[in-house]
Amino acid sequence: MRGLRKTAIWLGLIGSVSLLSLSALAQTVAVEAPAEPSFHDIAVAPSPAQPGAASLAIPLPEPAPISIGAADLKPVAVDIPLPDAAPVTALMQDDIVRMGMEAFFEDDAAMRELRVSRKDREALSAYYAQAERPLVWARDGAWTPAARAAMERLKAADEDGLDPTDYAFPEAGLRKEASPAQWARADVKLSLSVIRYARDARGARIDLPRLSPLVTPKLAIPDAKDVLDTVASAKDADAALAGFNPPHEGYRALKAQLVKLRESHPSQPSVHLPKGPVLRVGMKDPRVPLIRARFNLARDTDSQTVYDERVASAVAAFQKERGLPDTGVLNAQTVAALSGPSLLQQESEIIANMERWRWLPADLGARHIMVNVPEFRLKLVENGAVVHETRVIVGKAQSQTPIFSEDMKYLVVNPSWTIPPSIMKKEILPALASDPDYAARKGYKIIRNGNRISVQQPPGERNALGFVKFMFPNRHAVYLHDTPNRNLFSASKRAFSHGCVRVDKPFALAEEIMGKDGKWTEEKLRGLIGKGERTVHLTDPLPVHLTYFTLAIDGQGRMQRFEDVYGLDRKVRAALNLAE
């Protein structure tokens, strides 16, 4: 457009100069008019093309003088259409915005401050460069409805256990008068916040390899372009951004529990009450000041150790809230309830468990198996309903069951067991060194291959895998299997294995998995026992999810707690800087 302006100016200058020159020339130039030719001036000459032929030589007349005055010259208007000038301002504005955008992406200090990786920096720069408009979230000096909806979701991030300060956006109140460069920076910052939220919602907040080498889920972390395309173009950007959080019922139940917890006594402190006698109104006890502090009751230095009516009323209200007899008497049951986790501790436990739902695929599978390690339980789920449930034995603290998801593809009846290297090193080789008959007594078969030794246990009643194993090939070489040590299922805490998951009543589970068409019933599968190792392939792969939840909401909406057997809950809370 700058070139068009220059062209218009030059045309104007040329026109002015031409008119001035003609006007001056008219005052000084005289031209004579030609005279009429006469017949006698015509001569005949031979034609060069045809010899002997005559040709006419007609002399040109002399021009007669013509006088032209300045008054005879009239300016002529030349109508040269020019392109509309209106788009010039808009184009220049877009250019300035894009230039501000490029400068922002080239600002290393700003990128470091915003924690933008090189990969995201390049992806965002390319995204904005190829976009139809220079800004994703703003039009005509104002935020779009999608931008405002996304900002509302960022501000409400704590509803999903995320930290709103991670997505702080001080430019939300940017005014129309702001410079193009300011709008460019603000637009990119909002894009970064939206992308960061979406990724955190899918489990990117924790560096899982640093948390534990046995936590290896395949996280579906979205790329920058997918997030922006999804949210910026959505009719409801708030819902679109929130949709990156887990869709599972277990997650939603914990989220509802978090809301309920925050709504009840949000500022209530916690105390740890030591054991002591039952307290009634009028009694004195050194624990009373702690109870007063728990219920924010004013201190009275003269009677702070007296269990008076005010203290008893506060205790009675607490008892009613917790479903205890609201007598106002401080008994052992009430002391235990008062000494439970603080509000912040309860909140952090819920958030840590919500975080572990992010480790699961968004689609668990219409049919799938869920093993919850701290609960020592396996559930086969079909279309949201539990169709089979059984007890399991999981890995010891020294040989933990890993946390991941993979597809079950086949079963093996009458399996042999090749002892893995870790067990060989820790148990088998030391036992062989101290007792040469150890392998024979256990029924192990020693296989030598050069300098390498492997130990295998053949199929049979004594086999450590029992009569069936369920295979979902994975990097940890773990699986579900039967066990000859059935008495261990009666224990309340069942962490006894080397990492695999031992299943109670495995043939009942096998029939649930394989017997949909009646081909592989429990009876038929048991009929294969003692007939050599037999592999039975599944018609369709069955997703298996090895999970770790210390909190769950049952069908009646009640909170269930399970022991943090591997300390993984504590590690997650530490990684998220949550209260211990």
C-alpha positions as CSV (number, residue, x, y, z in Angstrom):
1,M,0.0,0.0,0.0
2,R,2.9,2.3,0.7
3,G,3.8,1.8,-3.1
4,L,0.3,2.8,-4.1
5,R,0.6,6.0,-2.2
6,K,3.9,6.9,-3.9
7,T,2.3,6.2,-7.3
8,A,-0.6,8.6,-6.7
9,I,1.8,11.4,-5.6
10,W,4.0,11.0,-8.7
11,L,1.0,11.1,-11.0
12,G,-0.2,14.3,-9.4
13,L,3.2,15.9,-9.8
14,I,3.5,14.9,-13.4
15,G,0.0,16.3,-14.2
16,S,0.8,19.7,-12.7
17,V,4.1,20.0,-14.5
18,S,2.5,19.1,-17.9
19,L,-0.2,21.7,-17.7
20,L,2.2,24.5,-16.7
21,S,4.5,23.7,-19.7
22,L,1.7,23.7,-22.2
23,S,0.4,27.1,-20.9
24,A,3.8,28.7,-21.3
25,L,4.4,27.2,-24.8
26,A,1.1,28.6,-26.1
27,Q,2.2,32.2,-25.5
28,T,5.4,31.9,-27.7
29,V,4.7,29.4,-30.6
30,A,2.9,30.4,-33.9
31,V,2.2,27.9,-36.7
32,E,1.2,28.9,-40.3
33,A,-1.7,27.2,-42.1
34,P,-1.0,25.3,-45.4
35,A,-1.9,27.0,-48.8
36,E,-4.3,25.3,-51.2
37,P,-2.4,23.3,-54.0
38,S,-3.0,24.3,-57.7
39,F,-3.4,22.0,-60.8
40,H,-0.2,23.4,-62.4
41,D,1.9,22.2,-59.5
42,I,1.2,18.5,-60.4
43,A,3.9,16.8,-62.5
44,V,3.9,13.3,-64.1
45,A,7.0,11.1,-63.5
46,P,7.8,7.5,-64.6
47,S,6.8,4.8,-62.1
48,P,9.8,2.8,-60.9
49,A,7.7,-0.3,-60.6
50,Q,6.4,-0.2,-64.2
51,P,8.8,1.3,-66.8
52,G,7.1,3.8,-69.2
53,A,4.2,4.4,-66.8
54,A,3.6,7.8,-65.5
55,S,3.4,8.8,-61.8
56,L,2.2,11.9,-60.1
57,A,4.6,14.0,-58.0
58,I,2.4,16.1,-55.6
59,P,4.4,18.6,-53.6
60,L,3.2,19.0,-49.9
61,P,1.8,22.4,-49.2
62,E,3.6,24.7,-46.9
63,P,1.8,24.9,-43.5
64,A,-0.2,28.0,-42.8
65,P,0.6,29.8,-39.6
66,I,-1.9,29.1,-36.7
67,S,-2.0,31.2,-33.6
68,I,-2.9,29.5,-30.3
69,G,-3.5,31.6,-27.3
70,A,-3.4,30.7,-23.7
71,A,-7.2,31.1,-23.5
72,D,-7.6,28.4,-26.1
73,L,-6.0,25.8,-23.7
74,K,-8.3,24.1,-21.2
75,P,-7.2,21.7,-18.5
76,V,-8.4,18.1,-19.2
77,A,-9.3,16.0,-16.2
78,V,-7.8,12.5,-16.4
79,D,-9.8,9.9,-14.5
80,I,-7.3,7.3,-13.3
81,P,-9.0,4.8,-10.8
82,L,-6.9,4.2,-7.6
83,P,-7.5,1.3,-5.1
84,D,-9.5,2.1,-2.0
85,A,-7.3,3.6,0.7
86,A,-9.3,2.3,3.6
87,P,-7.5,-1.1,4.1
88,V,-4.1,0.7,4.4
89,T,-4.6,1.4,8.2
90,A,-5.9,-2.1,9.0
91,L,-3.0,-3.8,7.1
92,M,-0.4,-1.7,8.9
93,Q,-2.0,-2.5,12.2
94,D,-1.8,-6.3,11.5
95,D,1.7,-5.9,10.4
96,I,2.6,-4.1,13.6
97,V,1.0,-6.9,15.6
98,R,2.8,-9.6,13.7
99,M,6.1,-7.7,14.2
100,G,5.4,-7.5,17.9
101,M,4.6,-11.2,18.0
102,E,7.9,-12.1,16.2
103,A,9.8,-9.9,18.6
104,F,8.2,-11.6,21.6
105,F,9.1,-15.0,20.3
106,E,12.7,-13.8,19.8
107,D,13.0,-12.5,23.3
108,D,15.0,-15.2,25.1
109,A,14.5,-13.6,28.5
110,A,10.7,-13.4,28.1
111,M,10.5,-17.1,26.9
112,R,12.6,-18.2,30.0
113,E,10.4,-16.3,32.3
114,L,7.3,-17.9,30.9
115,R,8.9,-21.4,31.0
116,V,8.5,-21.9,27.2
117,S,10.5,-24.8,25.8
118,R,12.2,-24.5,22.5
119,K,9.8,-27.0,20.9
120,D,6.8,-25.0,22.0
121,R,8.4,-21.7,21.1
122,E,8.8,-22.9,17.5
123,A,5.4,-24.5,17.4
124,L,3.7,-21.3,18.7
125,S,5.7,-19.1,16.4
126,A,4.7,-21.2,13.4
127,Y,1.0,-21.3,14.5
128,Y,0.7,-17.6,14.8
129,A,2.6,-17.0,11.5
130,Q,0.2,-19.3,9.6
131,A,-3.0,-18.1,11.3
132,E,-5.5,-16.1,9.2
133,R,-5.5,-13.3,11.8
134,P,-2.5,-12.1,13.8
135,L,-4.3,-12.7,17.2
136,V,-6.0,-15.9,18.3
137,W,-7.9,-14.5,21.3
138,A,-8.6,-10.8,20.4
139,R,-10.5,-8.8,17.8
140,D,-10.7,-5.1,17.4
141,G,-9.0,-4.3,20.7
142,A,-11.1,-6.6,22.8
143,W,-11.0,-10.2,24.0
144,T,-13.2,-12.7,22.1
145,P,-15.9,-14.7,24.0
146,A,-13.7,-17.7,23.7
147,A,-10.9,-15.9,25.4
148,R,-13.0,-14.7,28.3
149,A,-14.5,-18.2,28.8
150,A,-11.0,-19.7,28.8
151,M,-9.9,-17.2,31.4
152,E,-12.8,-18.2,33.6
153,R,-11.7,-21.8,33.5
154,L,-8.1,-20.8,34.3
155,K,-9.3,-18.9,37.3
156,A,-11.3,-21.9,38.5
157,A,-8.5,-24.4,38.1
158,D,-8.6,-25.3,41.8
159,E,-11.9,-27.0,41.2
160,D,-9.9,-29.8,39.5
161,G,-7.1,-29.8,42.0
162,L,-4.9,-27.6,39.8
163,D,-3.1,-24.5,40.9
164,P,-4.6,-21.3,39.4
165,T,-1.4,-19.4,40.1
166,D,0.3,-21.6,37.4
167,Y,-2.0,-20.0,34.8
168,A,-2.0,-16.4,36.2
169,F,-3.0,-13.9,33.5
170,P,-2.5,-10.3,34.6
171,E,-3.3,-9.0,31.1
172,A,-6.9,-10.0,31.3
173,G,-8.0,-6.4,31.8
174,L,-6.0,-5.1,28.8
175,R,-7.8,-2.1,27.2
176,K,-8.5,-1.2,23.6
177,E,-6.0,1.6,23.8
178,A,-3.1,-0.8,24.4
179,S,-0.4,-0.9,21.8
180,P,-0.3,-3.6,19.1
181,A,2.8,-5.0,20.8
182,Q,1.0,-5.3,24.1
183,W,-1.9,-7.1,22.5
184,A,0.5,-9.4,20.8
185,R,2.3,-10.4,24.0
186,A,-1.0,-10.7,25.9
187,D,-2.4,-13.0,23.2
188,V,0.6,-15.3,23.3
189,K,0.6,-15.4,27.1
190,L,-3.1,-16.5,27.1
191,S,-2.2,-19.2,24.6
192,L,0.6,-20.4,26.8
193,S,-1.7,-20.5,29.9
194,V,-4.4,-22.5,28.0
195,I,-1.8,-25.0,26.7
196,R,-0.2,-25.4,30.1
197,Y,-3.6,-26.0,31.7
198,A,-4.6,-28.6,29.1
199,R,-1.3,-30.5,29.6
200,D,-1.5,-30.4,33.3
201,A,-5.0,-31.7,33.1
202,R,-3.6,-34.7,31.2
203,G,-0.9,-35.4,33.8
204,A,2.1,-33.3,32.8
205,R,2.6,-31.6,36.2
206,I,4.8,-34.4,37.5
207,D,8.0,-35.8,35.9
208,L,7.0,-39.4,36.4
209,P,10.4,-41.1,35.7
210,R,11.8,-39.0,38.6
211,L,8.8,-40.0,40.8
212,S,9.5,-43.8,40.3
213,P,10.8,-46.0,37.5
214,L,7.8,-48.3,38.2
215,V,5.3,-45.6,37.3
216,T,5.2,-45.8,33.5
217,P,1.7,-44.8,32.1
218,K,1.5,-43.6,28.6
219,L,0.3,-40.0,29.1
220,A,-1.6,-38.4,26.2
221,I,0.0,-34.9,26.4
222,P,-1.6,-32.7,23.7
223,D,0.5,-30.6,21.4
224,A,0.1,-26.8,21.3
225,K,-1.7,-26.7,18.0
226,D,-4.3,-29.3,19.0
227,V,-5.1,-27.4,22.2
228,L,-5.5,-24.0,20.5
229,D,-7.5,-25.4,17.7
230,T,-9.8,-27.2,20.2
231,V,-10.3,-24.3,22.6
232,A,-10.2,-21.1,20.6
233,S,-12.7,-22.4,18.1
234,A,-15.1,-24.0,20.6
235,K,-18.6,-22.6,21.2
236,D,-18.0,-23.2,24.9
237,A,-14.3,-22.6,25.5
238,D,-14.7,-23.1,29.2
239,A,-16.1,-26.7,28.7
240,A,-13.6,-27.4,25.9
241,L,-10.6,-26.6,28.2
242,A,-12.2,-28.4,31.2
243,G,-12.6,-31.4,28.9
244,F,-8.9,-32.1,29.1
245,N,-9.4,-33.3,32.7
246,P,-10.2,-37.1,33.2
247,P,-13.8,-38.0,32.2
248,H,-13.9,-41.0,34.5
249,E,-16.6,-41.4,37.2
250,G,-14.0,-42.1,39.9
251,Y,-12.3,-38.7,39.1
252,R,-15.6,-36.8,39.1
253,A,-16.6,-38.4,42.5
254,L,-13.3,-37.2,44.1
255,K,-13.8,-33.7,42.5
256,A,-17.3,-33.5,44.1
257,Q,-15.8,-34.6,47.4
258,L,-13.2,-31.8,47.2
259,V,-15.9,-29.3,46.7
260,K,-17.8,-30.7,49.7
261,L,-14.7,-30.6,51.9
262,R,-13.9,-27.0,51.0
263,E,-17.5,-25.9,51.7
264,S,-17.4,-27.3,55.2
265,H,-15.4,-25.4,57.8
266,P,-12.8,-24.0,55.4
267,S,-10.8,-22.2,58.1
268,Q,-11.1,-24.9,60.8
269,P,-7.7,-25.7,62.3
270,S,-6.7,-29.3,63.4
271,V,-5.3,-30.6,66.6
272,H,-3.7,-33.8,67.8
273,L,-5.3,-34.7,71.1
274,P,-3.4,-37.1,73.4
275,K,-5.4,-40.0,75.0
276,G,-7.0,-39.2,78.4
277,P,-10.1,-39.7,80.5
278,V,-13.6,-39.1,79.2
279,L,-14.5,-35.4,79.8
280,R,-17.9,-34.0,80.8
281,V,-19.1,-30.5,81.6
282,G,-17.3,-29.0,84.7
283,M,-14.2,-31.3,84.5
284,K,-10.7,-29.9,84.2
285,D,-8.1,-31.4,81.8
286,P,-4.9,-30.1,80.2
287,R,-6.3,-31.0,76.8
288,V,-9.1,-28.5,77.0
289,P,-7.1,-25.6,75.5
290,L,-6.4,-27.7,72.5
291,I,-10.1,-28.4,72.1
292,R,-10.8,-24.6,72.4
293,A,-8.2,-23.9,69.7
294,R,-9.8,-26.6,67.5
295,F,-13.2,-24.8,67.6
296,N,-11.8,-21.2,67.7
297,L,-13.2,-20.5,71.1
298,A,-12.0,-17.5,73.0
299,R,-9.4,-18.2,75.6
300,D,-10.1,-17.5,79.3
301,T,-6.9,-17.6,81.3
302,D,-8.8,-18.4,84.5
303,S,-10.8,-21.3,83.2
304,Q,-9.0,-22.4,80.0
305,T,-8.6,-26.0,81.3
306,V,-12.3,-26.3,82.3
307,Y,-14.5,-28.4,80.0
308,D,-17.5,-25.9,80.2
309,E,-20.8,-25.7,78.4
310,R,-19.4,-23.7,75.4
311,V,-16.7,-26.4,74.8
312,A,-19.3,-29.2,75.2
313,S,-21.7,-27.5,72.7
314,A,-18.9,-27.2,70.1
315,V,-18.0,-30.9,70.6
316,A,-21.7,-31.9,70.3
317,A,-22.0,-30.0,67.0
318,F,-18.8,-31.8,65.7
319,Q,-20.1,-35.2,66.8
320,K,-23.4,-34.6,64.9
321,E,-21.5,-33.6,61.8
322,R,-19.4,-36.8,61.9
323,G,-22.4,-39.1,62.5
324,L,-21.4,-39.7,66.2
325,P,-23.8,-39.5,69.1
326,D,-24.0,-35.8,69.8
327,T,-23.8,-36.0,73.6
328,G,-21.0,-33.3,74.0
329,V,-19.0,-35.8,76.0
330,L,-15.4,-36.1,74.9
331,N,-14.9,-39.9,74.6
332,A,-12.2,-41.9,72.8
333,Q,-14.2,-42.1,69.6
334,T,-14.6,-38.3,69.5
335,V,-10.8,-37.8,70.3
336,A,-9.9,-40.1,67.3
337,A,-12.2,-38.0,65.0
338,L,-10.8,-34.7,66.2
339,S,-7.2,-36.0,65.8
340,G,-7.8,-37.1,62.2
341,P,-6.2,-35.4,59.2
342,S,-6.4,-31.6,59.0
343,L,-8.5,-30.0,56.3
344,L,-5.4,-29.3,54.3
345,Q,-4.2,-32.8,54.7
346,Q,-7.6,-34.2,53.5
347,E,-7.6,-31.8,50.6
348,S,-4.1,-32.8,49.5
349,E,-5.0,-36.5,49.7
350,I,-8.0,-36.0,47.4
351,I,-5.9,-33.9,45.0
352,A,-3.1,-36.4,44.9
353,N,-5.6,-39.2,44.0
354,M,-7.3,-37.0,41.4
355,E,-3.8,-36.5,39.9
356,R,-3.3,-40.3,39.5
357,W,-6.5,-40.5,37.5
358,R,-4.7,-38.3,35.0
359,W,-2.3,-41.2,34.4
360,L,-5.0,-43.3,32.9
361,P,-6.2,-43.2,29.3
362,A,-9.2,-41.1,28.6
363,D,-10.9,-44.2,27.2
364,L,-10.5,-47.1,29.6
365,G,-12.3,-49.5,27.2
366,A,-15.9,-50.6,27.2
367,R,-14.6,-53.8,28.9
368,H,-11.5,-53.5,31.0
369,I,-9.7,-54.7,34.1
370,M,-8.8,-52.4,37.0
371,V,-6.4,-53.5,39.7
372,N,-6.1,-51.1,42.6
373,V,-2.8,-51.9,44.3
374,P,-3.5,-50.3,47.8
375,E,-7.0,-51.9,47.8
376,F,-5.6,-55.4,46.9
377,R,-8.6,-55.8,44.5
378,L,-9.3,-56.5,40.9
379,K,-12.5,-55.5,39.1
380,L,-13.7,-56.5,35.6
381,V,-15.8,-53.6,34.3
382,E,-18.2,-53.7,31.4
383,N,-20.0,-50.6,30.2
384,G,-19.4,-48.9,33.5
385,A,-20.7,-51.8,35.7
386,V,-18.5,-54.2,37.7
387,V,-19.3,-57.7,36.4
388,H,-16.6,-59.6,38.3
389,E,-14.5,-58.7,41.4
390,T,-11.9,-60.6,43.3
391,R,-9.0,-60.3,45.8
392,V,-5.4,-60.0,44.6
393,I,-1.9,-60.2,46.0
394,V,0.5,-57.5,44.9
395,G,4.2,-56.8,45.1
396,K,6.1,-56.3,48.3
397,A,7.5,-52.9,49.1
398,Q,10.9,-54.2,48.0
399,S,9.5,-55.5,44.7
400,Q,6.5,-53.2,43.9
401,T,3.9,-53.8,41.3
402,P,4.3,-51.2,38.6
403,I,1.6,-48.7,37.6
404,F,0.7,-48.7,33.9
405,S,-1.9,-49.7,31.3
406,E,-1.6,-52.4,28.6
407,D,-3.8,-54.8,26.6
408,M,-4.3,-58.4,27.6
409,K,-3.9,-60.6,24.5
410,Y,-3.8,-64.2,25.7
411,L,-3.9,-66.7,28.5
412,V,-1.6,-69.6,29.2
413,V,-2.9,-72.7,30.9
414,N,-0.3,-75.0,32.6
415,P,2.4,-72.3,32.4
416,S,6.1,-72.9,33.1
417,W,8.0,-70.3,35.0
418,T,11.4,-69.0,33.9
419,I,12.7,-67.2,37.0
420,P,13.5,-63.6,36.2
421,P,17.0,-62.2,36.6
422,S,16.1,-60.1,39.6
423,I,14.9,-63.1,41.6
424,M,17.8,-65.2,40.3
425,K,20.3,-62.6,41.7
426,K,18.6,-62.0,45.1
427,E,17.2,-65.5,45.9
428,I,18.1,-68.4,43.7
429,L,21.8,-68.0,43.3
430,P,22.5,-67.4,47.0
431,A,20.3,-70.5,47.8
432,L,22.1,-72.7,45.2
433,A,25.5,-71.6,46.7
434,S,24.5,-72.6,50.2
435,D,22.5,-75.7,49.2
436,P,23.4,-77.8,46.1
437,D,20.1,-79.7,46.4
438,Y,18.0,-76.5,46.5
439,A,16.8,-76.7,42.8
440,A,15.9,-80.4,43.0
441,R,13.9,-79.9,46.2
442,K,11.9,-77.0,44.6
443,G,11.5,-78.9,41.3
444,Y,13.5,-76.3,39.4
445,K,15.2,-77.2,36.1
446,I,18.7,-75.6,35.6
447,I,19.4,-74.7,32.0
448,R,23.0,-73.9,31.0
449,N,23.8,-71.9,27.9
450,G,27.6,-71.4,27.8
451,N,28.5,-69.4,30.8
452,R,24.9,-68.3,31.4
453,I,22.5,-70.2,33.7
454,S,18.8,-69.9,33.8
455,V,16.3,-71.7,36.1
456,Q,12.9,-72.8,35.0
457,Q,10.0,-74.3,37.0
458,P,8.0,-76.8,34.8
459,P,4.1,-76.8,34.9
460,G,2.4,-78.4,37.8
461,E,0.8,-77.9,41.2
462,R,4.0,-76.5,42.7
463,N,4.5,-74.0,39.9
464,A,4.7,-70.4,41.3
465,L,2.3,-69.3,38.6
466,G,-0.3,-71.9,39.5
467,F,-2.4,-73.2,36.6
468,V,-3.1,-70.1,34.5
469,K,-1.5,-66.7,33.7
470,F,-3.0,-63.7,32.0
471,M,-0.6,-62.0,29.6
472,F,-0.5,-58.3,28.7
473,P,3.1,-58.0,27.3
474,N,4.9,-55.0,28.9
475,R,8.3,-53.6,29.7
476,H,8.1,-54.8,33.3
477,A,7.4,-58.4,32.5
478,V,4.6,-58.6,35.0
479,Y,1.2,-60.3,34.5
480,L,-1.8,-61.7,36.4
481,H,-1.5,-65.3,37.5
482,D,-2.7,-68.0,39.8
483,T,-0.7,-69.1,42.9
484,P,-0.4,-72.4,44.9
485,N,-0.2,-70.3,48.1
486,R,-3.9,-69.7,48.5
487,N,-3.9,-69.1,52.2
488,L,-2.3,-65.7,51.6
489,F,-5.6,-64.3,50.3
490,S,-7.0,-64.3,53.8
491,A,-4.6,-61.6,54.9
492,S,-6.0,-58.1,55.1
493,K,-2.7,-56.6,53.7
494,R,-1.7,-58.6,50.7
495,A,1.7,-57.4,49.5
496,F,3.7,-60.6,49.1
497,S,4.6,-61.0,45.5
498,H,7.7,-60.2,43.5
499,G,5.7,-57.6,41.4
500,C,3.2,-59.7,39.5
501,V,-0.5,-59.7,40.6
502,R,-1.7,-63.0,42.0
503,V,-5.5,-63.6,41.4
504,D,-7.9,-65.3,43.7
505,K,-10.2,-67.8,41.8
506,P,-8.4,-67.3,38.5
507,F,-10.5,-69.7,36.4
508,A,-13.7,-67.8,37.4
509,L,-11.9,-64.6,36.0
510,A,-10.8,-66.6,32.9
511,E,-14.4,-67.6,32.2
512,E,-15.6,-64.0,32.5
513,I,-12.9,-62.9,30.1
514,M,-13.1,-65.8,27.6
515,G,-16.5,-67.3,28.1
516,K,-18.8,-64.7,26.3
517,D,-19.5,-67.1,23.5
518,G,-19.6,-70.2,25.7
519,K,-16.5,-71.6,24.1
520,W,-14.1,-71.3,27.0
521,T,-16.0,-72.0,30.2
522,E,-14.3,-72.5,33.6
523,E,-14.9,-76.2,33.3
524,K,-13.3,-76.4,29.9
525,L,-10.3,-74.3,30.9
526,R,-9.7,-76.5,34.0
527,G,-9.9,-79.5,31.7
528,L,-6.6,-78.4,30.2
529,I,-4.7,-78.8,33.4
530,G,-1.9,-81.4,33.2
531,K,-2.0,-81.5,29.4
532,G,1.0,-79.4,28.7
533,E,1.4,-75.7,28.3
534,R,-1.6,-74.3,26.2
535,T,-2.0,-70.7,24.9
536,V,-5.5,-69.4,24.4
537,H,-5.8,-66.1,22.5
538,L,-8.4,-63.5,23.2
539,T,-10.7,-62.5,20.4
540,D,-10.4,-58.8,21.3
541,P,-7.6,-57.3,23.4
542,L,-8.7,-56.4,26.9
543,P,-7.2,-53.3,28.5
544,V,-5.6,-53.9,31.9
545,H,-5.0,-50.9,34.2
546,L,-2.7,-51.3,37.2
547,T,-3.6,-48.3,39.4
548,Y,-2.8,-46.8,42.7
549,F,-5.6,-45.1,44.6
550,T,-5.6,-44.6,48.4
551,L,-9.1,-42.9,48.2
552,A,-12.2,-44.0,46.5
553,I,-15.9,-43.1,46.7
554,D,-18.2,-46.1,46.9
555,G,-21.6,-46.5,45.4
556,Q,-23.3,-44.9,48.4
557,G,-21.0,-41.8,48.2
558,R,-18.9,-42.8,51.2
559,M,-15.2,-42.2,51.2
560,Q,-13.0,-45.3,51.4
561,R,-9.4,-45.1,52.5
562,F,-6.6,-47.5,51.7
563,E,-3.1,-47.7,53.1
564,D,-0.3,-46.0,51.1
565,V,1.6,-49.3,50.9
566,Y,4.4,-48.0,48.6
567,G,4.5,-44.4,49.9
568,L,3.5,-43.3,46.4
569,D,0.7,-41.0,47.7
570,R,3.2,-39.2,49.8
571,K,5.6,-38.8,46.8
572,V,2.8,-37.4,44.7
573,R,1.9,-34.8,47.3
574,A,5.5,-33.8,47.7
575,A,5.9,-33.4,43.9
576,L,2.8,-31.2,43.9
577,N,3.9,-29.2,47.0
578,L,0.7,-30.3,48.8
579,A,0.3,-30.5,52.6
580,E,1.7,-33.6,54.3
